[in-house]
């Protein structure tokens, strides 16, 4: 798999549009994508996607891959080099300079008139939200529900056609809390903020009380936040404990109890109705995912092992540094 799927010409991409619904695209040359006239409930294997016509072409921004909304599910190369280029895009710059129009085609920009670009797809670099909106607007086909049996048969068919040594990209979807781009973004935010407790509390509360479908960024961030709370109690994973010792955030017992309750509520929400659950279910990783959630719930419900945790935090602070007044342990 290419390091950046956006550069992998021929890669077939599942484009999340929310509520376990997906559109589909195939990466073309020059930062363009052909988007198919197809929306599914659940993820359809790549071999079946190309049986549907192209609804439109679009330029795109790679942020959709970085935030986990877009995932490569296979690779179907274009038959000819010429087929990998999008049809001409029209560019209207008249709002910047009167009478300034261009045609973008095959990596070239050609001067044009308003008449020349009439009827052409406009060049617009779409991120995940823009692409989801455009798919909902232009794909009128009724969503197709992908059954587990259909997905299994098609995945086996794809595997038999896959070159030796090439890995099914769906298997790269981790089922651990620290394996997602959104989780990494949350941890980056945690390290750059002064009030880490407030950020963790907001993240957990947002997931716990949300009445709408919990999208991937919110569910992945809440899962990591819950792991950090477990580490605060002395029952975290190794990756979480490393974060805890490094961050040096001190909390009172009351704050720790509040975060523990919010973490339990957020996990229940993630396990019940979240995009993270739906994506891992379609990737065939439900068992491992639920096992990890149940293990985290168990660790959160155990009596807090604060002494062990405080010793590790004190060691990382070095001599002469102690928690402030009223503080019982450190998160970070």
Helices and strands as residue ranges (DSSP letters): G 5-7, E 11-18, E 21-28, E 32-36, E 40-41, H 46-49, E 54-60, H 63-66, E 70-75, G 81-84, E 89-92, E 101-105, E 108-112, H 114-117, E 121-122, E 125-126, H 128-138, E 144-145, H 148-161, G 169-172, H 181-192, H 196-209, H 216-232, H 238-247, E 249-251, H 253-272, H 275-282, H 286-301, H 306-317, E 329-331
